[in-house]
Amino acid sequence: MLETLDAAAVHRWCGGGLEALRAHQREIDDLNVYPVPDGDTGTNLVLTLTAALAALESDDPHATTEPVTGSTVGGLMRRMARGALLGARGNSGVIVSQILRGMADTFATAVSVRGGELARALRTATDAAYAAVARPVEGTVLSVVAAAAEGAGRIRSDNLVMVARAAARAAADALARTPQQLPVLARAGVVDAGGRGLCVLLDALVAVIDEGNQDHEEHQNHQNLRRTPEAHHHPLEPEPADNCSGMGYEVQFLLDAAPATVERLRHTLDALGDSLVIVGTGDGDPPTWNVHVHVTEIGPAIEAGISAGKPYRIRVTPLAERRPGADLRAAVVVASGDGLTALFEAEGATVVDRNPSTAELLAAVHATGADCVVLLPNDMNTHAVASSAAREAAAAGVNVSVVPTRSPVQALAALAVRDTQRPFADDVIAMAEAAGACRYGEVCTAQRDALTVAGPCRAGDLLGLVDGEVHVIGSDLTDVSHRLLDRMLGGGGELVTLVLGAGASPDLETDLRRHVHRTWPFIELQCYAGGQPRYHLLAGVE
C-alpha cells in the first residue's frame, strides 16, 4: 500500500488505466447513447489514454515543456495530460484530458502526493472539466468527476488510499444516478458511458495505490455500472428531444492560436452547434488547443478554425444514425501485420490478408452486408483482382468501387476523408483524391542483384523506394530510412505517416522521430507499429 503517489506510480496508473479501459472498451461502447448514439466512447477513451501513455514513454523534447528527465509527479502528470489532449478523441476524451490537466496543475510543485493533495487535485480537475464545456450537462462524466472530488474531500484525511477509495466510491454512486439526471439514459436502461470510463480510471488509481487489495473494491463499484438499478426505471415525465439530435457531424481538430482569437472562436462555434469543448495545453507560442463541436454543416466550423489560427488533424465524423432505406456502406482493405490490421479495423474497415484471390475479396465484400463497398488493394498486383471482385459483386447487386491505392499509407489517407453522409460516388472520388495526394515510400531488402535508377544493387542490400522507384541503396536501416524521408520531404509535405515493419527494432521509431523533428521541425509526424512482413518501413507524405 502506497503512502504517497510518486512519479513511478503515476506511470503505472496510466498503463493500468489504459489496460483497464481496453478490458471494458466494448462494454463502454455499448453504453454510449449521449450526446449521440455513435457507440464509440470506450474506443475514444482507449485512444486518448494510448496517446497519454505514449507521451510518458516518449523521449521527444517537443512532447512537453517539462524536462524529459523530470521525475516529479507534476512533470509526469503534465506530460500525461498533454499527450491525452493531443490524442483526445470525442467529447469524453477531451474532458478526461482536462481532468488530467487539472490534477497536473495541483501536483506541479509536489515530488509526492498524499491524500490531501489528491483531494485538492480532484477539485481542480472538476473545475477544469466544467470550464472546458460550453454548456455543461449533468448526468455525464462532469457529474461523476464532481462527485469524486466531493467524496475525496468529505473524509478530510491525508491517508492516500482512503482518499482514493472515497473518490472511486463516490464516482460509482454518481454514475449510478446519471439516469435520474439524463432521461435518455433512463429510457435506454444504461448509465453514462464517459462517466463509466472515468470510474474505470479511478479504480485503476486505487489499484496502483492499494496493490493487491483492489479486487473487492472493483467488484463493489462494478455492480451498478453496466445497467441502471431497478429503482431508476420509474415512469418519467415527457422530455424534450436530445439537443444534439439535429447535429449531423462531429468536427474535431487541433489548433495553434492565440487565446484572444480562441475566445472569438468559442462564441462562433457555440452559435453554429453544440457539445462544444475547447481546451488548451498551455504550451507553445501560440498555444495548442483541442476543438470539438457537433454541427449540421462542416464548412463553417472548419472556416472558423482557419480564421482563428492554424487547424490540423481535422477529423469529421457523421453522427446521424442510419435511416431506413439508406445505403449501408463498408470498406474492404488488403493488408498484413497485426498493427496494420488493427489500424484499419479501428477505421471501421474489413481487412483481408495480402495477395488475396478474387473469391476471398468477394467473400469479404459480401460479409460486410453493405450495399456500397470501397475496395482498397494497397498493391499494384492486387488491383486487377480487386477489379474482378468488384465486377462479380456488381452482378450480385452490390455497388463496389476500387480506389487504386498502392500502399497501406495511401489507404489510411483515403479512409481519413471517408464521409458516409455524401453520395457514394462523391465519397469514392474524395478518397481517391486523398490517396493520390499521399506520396508513398518503402524500405525493403533486395532479393537479387539488379540495376536500378539509383544504381546497381546486390541481393541483401536495403532499398528505399519512392512511389515504386528505387531512390536509395544502402546497408543500414536507419541510414536508408533517413535518406528516404529526406528525399520525400524535399518535395514538400505537412504530414508524415510511418508504419514500422515486423523486423524493425524498437529503437527505430525513436530515431526516426528525432531525425524528423531535428531536420524537418514543422512536420507533423504519426508513427505506428504495423508489423507488416517484407517492408521494414512504410512512409506516407501528405
N, C-alpha and C positions, 0 to 999 in steps of 0.2 A: 504494500500500500504506500503510495507516494504522499509525502507531506507537503511537497512543493511541486509545481508544474514547471519543469525546466525545458530548455530548447529541445533536448532529445525526446521528451515526452510529447511536445508539440508535433515533432516529425512523426512519431508513432501514431499520434491521433489522426493526422492527415492520412497516413497509409491505412490505418484501421478503419477510418471513416469511409474511405473510398471502397475498401473491401466489403464493408457492411452495406453500402449503397448498391454495390453490384449484386449482392445477395438478395436485396429487396427490390431490385430495379423493376422487374415485371410487376410485382405487387403494387408499387407506387404508380407505374404507368397505368395500371388498371383502375386505380382510384381517381385518376385525373378527370374532373368534369368542369373545372373552373380555371381560368376565365373562359376557355372554350374546350369542347370535348376532343382534344387532339391527342390525348393519351401518351404524352412523352415527357412528363415531369421527371420520372425516375431516370430516364435516359439523359435528360438535360443536366440533372444533378450529378450523375456519374461523369459526364463530360467536363462539368465545371470543376469537380474535385480532382479529376485526372490532370487538368491544367494546373491546379494548385500544387499537386504533388510534384509535377514536372518542374515547377518553379523552384520548389525546395531543393530538388536534386540537380538543378542546372548550375553550371559554373559561368553562365552568361553574365557578364558585368552589366548588361542593359536590363537585366531582369528586375532590378530594384535599385533604389538609391542607397539601400543599406549595404555595408561591406559584405562581400561574398563570404568572407571568413567569419562574419559576426556570429556569435553564439548566444546572444541574448534572446529571451522569449519574444520581446518586441520585434527584434530584427527578423526572426524566423516567421513570426505571425504576419509581418508586413509583406514578406515575400509570398507567403501562402495566400494572403488576401489579394495581392496584385495578380498573381497567377490565376486565381479564381475569377477575378474581374475580367482579365483579358480573354479568358477562355469561357466566360459565362454563356450559357445557353438558356434562353427563355426567361420569363419573369422570375421564377423561383431561383434560378441560378444567379441572376443579378442580385436579388435580395440577399441570398446566402453569402455572396461575396462581400456585401456591405456589413453583414453581421460579423464576418471575419475581420473586416477593416476596423469596425468599432472596437472589437476586442484587442486588435493590434495597437490602436491608439492608447488604450488604457495600459497595456503592457510595455509601452515604449521605453520606459526607464527601468523596468524590472529585470533583474537577472533570473529570478524565480518568482513564482506566484503561489500565494496561499489562498485560503477561502475568501477572505475579504476582497482581495484583488479580483478574483474570478466573479464575485457578485457584482462588483463595480463594472467589470468588463461587459457583463451581460446587459447591464443598464445602458451603457454606452452603445452596445451593439443594437439594442432596441431602438434607441434614438436614431442611429444611422439608418436602420432599415426603414423606419417610418418616413424619415426625411427623403429617402430615395424614391418614394412612390408619390406621384402627383395627387392621386385620390385614394388614400388608404382604405382598405376594405377589411372589416373584422370577419373572423371565421377563416382566415388564411394563415400563412406562415407568420404574418405580423402578430396575430393574436398569440400564437404559440411561443414566439421568442419573448414577447412581453410577459407572458405567464412564467416562463423560465426565469427571467430576471427577477420578477416579484417573488417567486418561490425561493430563489437563491438568497435574496436579501432578507426574507422574512425570518430565517432562523438565526440571524445575527451571530454567525460563528466564523472563526478563522480556520476551521478544520476543512481542508481542501475536499476530501472525499464526501463529507457531509453536505457541503455546499453543492458539489456537482450532482450528488444524488437528488438533493432537493430540487435543483433546476430540472433534471430529467423527469422526475415525478410530476412536477407542476406542468411541464410541457406536455406530457402524456395526457394529463387530466384536461388541459386546454384543448388538445387535439380532439378528445372525445366529445367536447362541447361544440366543436365547429359546426355540426349540422344544425344546432339551435340558432346559430348566427347567420348561416347561409342556407336558405331553403332549397337551393339547387342541390346541395349535398344531401339534405334530408330526403328529397324525392328520389335520389339515386341510392340512398342507403349506404353512403360512404362518408369518410372523413376527408379533410383537405389533404391533397397529395403533397404540396410543398411543406406543410406542417409535419406530415409523416416523415418526410426526408430529414427535416431538422431534428426530429426525435431520434432518428437513427444516428445522426451525428452526435447528439448529446449522449446517447447510450454508449457510443464508441469512446467518448471522452471519459465517461465513468469507468469503462473497461480498462482504459490506459491507467487511470489513477488507482483503481481498485483491482489490480490484476489478479485474476483467478477467482474473484468473488462476485462476478457480474452476472452469472447465468440466471440467478433468481431474479435480479432486478430487471433484466431484459425480458424475462418471461412475464413478470408482472406488468411492465409497461406495454407489452405487445398485445395484451388481451383485448383491448378496446380499440386497436388501431386500424385493423383492416376493414371492419364493418362497424356501424354505429350500434350501440346497445339498444335493446328493445324500447327503453324509455324514451328514445329520441324519435320513435316512429309515431308520434302523436299527430292528430289532424292539424293542418296548417291553414291559416288564412290565405286566400289567393294573393300571390305576389306578382309584382311587375316582372317582365321578362329580363333575363340577364342583360346588363347594359353592354356586354361585349358581343351579343348575338348578331348585331348588324355589321360587325367589323370583319372584313374578308381576308386580311393579311396581317401576319406578324412581321414587322420590319425591325431588324436589329443590326447595329453597326458600331464599330469603334470610331472615335472622333478625336482628332487633335485640334483643340480650340481654346481660346481664352475664356475665363469664367464669365465675363460680361456677355459675350456672344452666346454662350450656352444658356444663360438666363433667358435671352430672347428666343432661343430655340425651344426652350421648355414651354414658353407661352404659345409659340406657333404650333408645336405638336399637340399640346393639350387641346387646342381648338380643332385639330384635324382628327383626333381619335381618342382612345382610352388605353388603360393599362400602361400608362406612361411611366417609365423609370429611366432616369438619367443619373448616373453615378460616376465619380471620378477617382483616379488613383492618387491624386495629389502630387504625382511625379511628372517631370518633364517641363519643357518650356517651348510651346504651350503644353498644358497638362493633357493627359489622355482620359477620355470619357467613354463609358459604355451606354449606348442609347437603345431603348426598347420601347416600342409602341405598337398598338393594334389600330389599323386604319382600313378604310374602304378603298382608298386609292394609294398606290405605291409611290407614284411620281412626286407628288407634293412633299411627302415625308423625306424622300432622298434629296430633293432640291433644297429643302430647309437645312438638311445636314451640310450640303455643299456651301450654302450661304454662310453657315456658322463657322466652318473650318475645313479640315481635311478628313472626310469619312473614308473608311476602308473596312475590309472584312464584312461587306454588306451581305446580309442573309435575309431573304424574303421567303416566308413560309405561308402557304394558304391555310386559313383557319376554318373555312366552311366545311361542314360535313357533306358527304356525297348525297346528292339529291336523287330520288327515284328516277330512273331512266337516264341518268348522266353516265357518260363513259367512265369506266374504271380503267385506270392506266397503270402500267408497270414498266420496269426496266430490267433487262437481262444483260449481264456483263460477263465477259470471258476474262478470267484472272486465276492466278495460282499463288499460294502463300497464305498462311493464316492471317497475317496482318492486313494484307490487301483485301482478303475476303471479308474481314471484319469492317474495314473502311467502307466497302461498297454496301454491305448489308446495313450499316448504320445510315446510309443514304437511301435505304428502302429498296435496294436492287437485289435481284436474284443472281447468284454467282454460279457460273459453270466453269469447270476446270479447263486449263489451256488445251489447245488442239482438239476441240470437240468435233463430233460428227454432226451432220445435218439433223439426224434423228435426235441427238442429245439436245441440241439447241431448240428443236421443235418441241420436245418434251418439256423443256424449261419454260417456253412461251406458254404452252397450254396449262402448265402447273400454276401459273400466276392467276389464272381465272380472269384475266383482264380482257377488255375489248380492244385496247390500243397498247401496243408494246414497242419500246425502243430497244434495239439491239446494239450493243457496243462491243465490237470484236477485239479491239486492242492489239491487233496484229494484222499485217498485210495478208498473210497466208490464210487467216480466218475470215477475211472479208467475203470471199466467194461463198464459203459455207454459210455465213450469216445471211447472205442474199438469197441463197437457195432455201434456207429455213423460212425466210420471210415470204417467199412465193408459196411455199407449202401451207403456211399458216393462213395466208390470204384465201386460199382455196377452201379453208375450213371456217372462214368468216371472221378471222382476227386480223385487224389492221396492224401490220408490223412495218416499222421503218428502221433502216440501218443507218446509224451515224458512223461514218468511216474512221473511227479512232484507230491510231496505230500504236498507242502506248496507254497503259493504265493512268498516267498522269493527265492525258487528254480526256479520258473518261471521267476522272474526278472533276475536271473543269466543266465538262458538259453537264454532269449531274448537279453541280452547284447552281446552275441557272434554270434548272427544270421548274416549270410552273404549270401545275395541272389546271389552273383556272383559265388559261388561254386556250384557243383552239389547238388541237393536237398537231396539226401541220405547222402552225407557227412555233409551237414548242420545239418541234424537231429542228426547225431552221435555227432557232436560238441556240440549241445545244450544239448543232453542227458548227455554228459560228464561234462559239466558245472553245470548242475542241480545236478548230483550225487556228485560233489565235494563240494557242498554247504550243510553243516550241518544245520539243521533247529531246532528251538526251539519255544515253545509256552507257554504262561501263560493263564490259563483259570480257571474257577470256577468249583469245583467238584459238580456234580449233585446228587450224592448219596454216602453213606458210602461204602468204598471199601478197599481192601488190595492191596497195590501196591508194586513194587520193592523197593520203598523208605520208606515203612512202611504203616501203616493204615492211611486213610484219612476219614474225615466226610464231609457230604454234606455242601457246603458253603466254604470249605477250598479252598485256591488258590493253583493250581498245576503248577509246572514248568516242562515241558516235553522237552526232547531232542531226536530227531529222533523217536518220537512217544511213548517213555517210560517216566514214571514219575520219575524225579530225585530230585525234590524239593517240599516240602509241607510247607505251611505257611499261615499266616492270613493277612500279609501286602504286598500290591502290589509292593511297592518299594523294600522291602527286598527280596521278592521272585525273582523279576527281576534281582537284583544284583547277587544273588546266582546262578541264571540260567546262566547269562552271564559269571560269573567266571568259572562255570563248563564247559561251551562250549569253552571258550578261553584257559582253562587249557590244552586242547588238541592241541593248536596251531591255527594259523589263522592270516591273514593280514587285511582283510576287514570285517567289521560288518555292516549289514543292519538291521535296526529296523523299524518296522511298528506298530504304535500305534493304538489301537482299539477305538471303539466308546465310550467306558466307561472310557477311560484313562483321567486323569486330565491334565490340561495344564502344570502343573509343572513337570510331569513325564519325558518329553523329556529333560528338563534342568538337572534334577537329574541324568538321565542315561548318558548324555554326560559328566557330571562332574565325575561320577564314572569311566567311561571307560578311560577318559583322565588321571585320577589320578592313577588308578590301572593298566591300560594297555596302557602306553603312546605312544607306537609305532603302535597302531592300527588305521587304517583309519575307520572313522565312518560315516555312512549315516543314516539319520533318517527321516521318513515320517509319516504324519498323514493319516493312511489308512482308519479309520472309519469303520473297519470290525466288525460285531457282534461276540459274543461268546468269541473271543480271545482278551484279554486285550493287549497283546503284541505278535508280531511275530518277531523272530530273525533269521538271517542267518549269518553264519560264513564261509568265503572262505579263 
